[in-house]
Amino acid sequence: MKGVTGPLDSDAEVIIRDLEDDDLDWVAQRERDIFGLAAWSLSLIREDFLYGFSRWRGIEVEGLLSGYAVYGYEGDAFHLMNLAVVPEARRQGLARRLLEDFLAEARRLGAPDAWLEVATNNRGALALYREYGFEDVRVRPRYYQPEGLDALVMRLRLRP
Ligand SMILES: CC(C)(COP(=O)(O)OP(=O)(O)OC[C@H]1O[C@@H](n2cnc3c(N)ncnc32)[C@H](O)[C@@H]1OP(=O)(O)O)[C@@H](O)C(=O)NCCC(=O)NCCS
């Protein structure tokens, strides 16, 4: 079985790894659970995974996938395209670790900035990104469809 079913032990083994083909059904199911109508479909996930340039990363707790992040270059901008942690494993620092993985890769590649979008009403994610120093750049009205929620574009400068 894949997925966390309860609170994590404080000494639980946590690793971040590249996702594999076999994980994509799990990702698509979690997308539906977490994002509902705005979820990425299995076909979109598969196409991006196979033919896109993004990095698909998963976080495992004691060998069980518990969250994922998708990031990479969009044009010149190094960008976090997706970040999610399963509800059962939240508030235990897993998103923080995935964000640090994203930032480590951005730095490794010499990206001048790290970029992301977040719904303006997503207080939890906003708190996380602000903790890491991401700054507000602009609002993209009705960016998230079909709900029509506004997105806040945020940037973290990685170089002076
Ligand atoms: C947002 C999300 C990724 C956070 O995952 P998580 O593993 O619970 O986050 P972490 O435990 O690493 O939290 C790190 C910090 O972020 C902030 N934070 C995270 N969730 C929060 C919430 N619901 N309310 C307030 N602050 C929150 C806190 O400062 C937290 O530190 P603390 O727990 O020590 O107070 C997760 O809630 C999620 O998957 N939500 C649905 C999908 C989503 O919104 N993705 C982001 C798209 S931009």
The ligand as an ORCA input file, in Angstrom:
! r2SCAN-3c Opt
* xyz 0 1
  C       0.260     23.454      1.822
  C       0.767     22.045      2.126
  C       1.650     21.565      0.983
  C       1.618     22.113      3.419
  O       2.128     20.803      3.668
  P       2.620     20.359      5.113
  O       3.517     19.180      4.954
  O       1.485     20.250      6.024
  O       3.488     21.632      5.549
  P       4.647     21.655      6.655
  O       4.300     20.715      7.768
  O       5.971     21.487      5.999
  O       4.465     23.151      7.186
  C       5.529     24.068      7.228
  C       4.986     25.417      7.702
  O       4.046     25.948      6.747
  C       2.980     26.616      7.452
  N       1.728     25.885      7.265
  C       1.557     24.710      6.604
  N       0.245     24.366      6.602
  C      -0.408     25.338      7.269
  C      -1.773     25.560      7.591
  N      -2.729     24.695      7.221
  N      -2.105     26.688      8.280
  C      -1.153     27.567      8.649
  N       0.171     27.410      8.378
  C       0.536     26.309      7.696
  C       3.372     26.613      8.923
  O       4.196     27.759      9.136
  C       4.204     25.338      8.997
  O       5.087     25.306     10.082
  P       4.568     24.760     11.526
  O       3.815     23.477     11.279
  O       5.846     24.558     12.251
  O       3.678     25.828     12.057
  C      -0.400     21.049      2.380
  O      -1.312     21.610      3.298
  C      -1.164     20.684      1.114
  O      -0.795     19.751      0.403
  N      -2.247     21.431      0.835
  C      -3.077     21.172     -0.353
  C      -2.316     21.437     -1.626
  C      -1.729     22.838     -1.654
  O      -2.373     23.790     -1.231
  N      -0.515     22.944     -2.200
  C       0.170     24.209     -2.350
  C      -0.117     24.701     -3.726
  S       0.712     26.276     -4.003
*
